[in-house]
Amino acid sequence: MLPNSSANEDSIYRKRVALHNLAILELGSSGEKTVMPLLIAGVVMWTIVHLFPSLAPGARAQLLERLGEGPYKGFFAVDIVIAILLMVFGWRSAV
């Protein structure tokens, strides 16, 4: 029993600790399966988007020709924002 507490307060405290521990176990087991893929997907997407112009200049030229410079840059920017959000959500979930 906790110092300066009644039996009822002690019971409530023990139930809260048990629920908290259960929540940690559930988050830990599911978190490991969903957190890292978000983080990894963000890093992979960011890397691919940044390396695409260098590694596939022909495909980049075709995409630029088909979309135009403005939409291409917009598409690039949206992809980068999505990649950063995936990394942030993945990292925040892991911490």
C-alpha positions, -999 to +999 in steps of 0.1 A: +000+000+000+012+035-008+021+058+021-007+080+033-033+064+011-065+045+018-071+009+005-095+023-022-068+048-035-043+020-035-066-002-055-073+026-080-035+032-083-028-004-090-055-006-116-041+025-134-006+010-133-019-023-147-038-005-175-008+017-183+015-013-185-010-031-207-012+000-230+026+001-233+027-036-242+000-032-268+016+000-283+050-016-283+039-047-301+019-029-327+041+001-328+071-018-339+052-032-368+038+001-380+063+028-369+094+017-386+077+012-420+065+048-419+099+061-411+116+038-437+090+047-464+096+084-458+134+080-461+131+058-492+106+081-509+128+112-501+159+095-515+142+083-547+127+117-554+160+134-549+180+108-569+155+104-597+168+135-618+204+122-615+198+085-621+171+088-648+177+119-668+158+105-698+127+097-677+130+132-661+132+148-695+101+129-707+082+138-675+092+175-679+080+174-715+048+158-707+039+178-676+057+211-681+082+227-657+057+242-632+036+210-627+068+189-625+082+211-598+049+210-580+048+172-582+084+171-569+075+194-540+044+175-530+064+142-530+090+158-508+064+171-484+047+136-482+082+120-476+090+145-448+055+139-432+061+102-433+095+106-416+081+129-390+051+107-381+073+076-381+099+093-359+073+108-335+056+074-331+089+058-324+099+082-296 
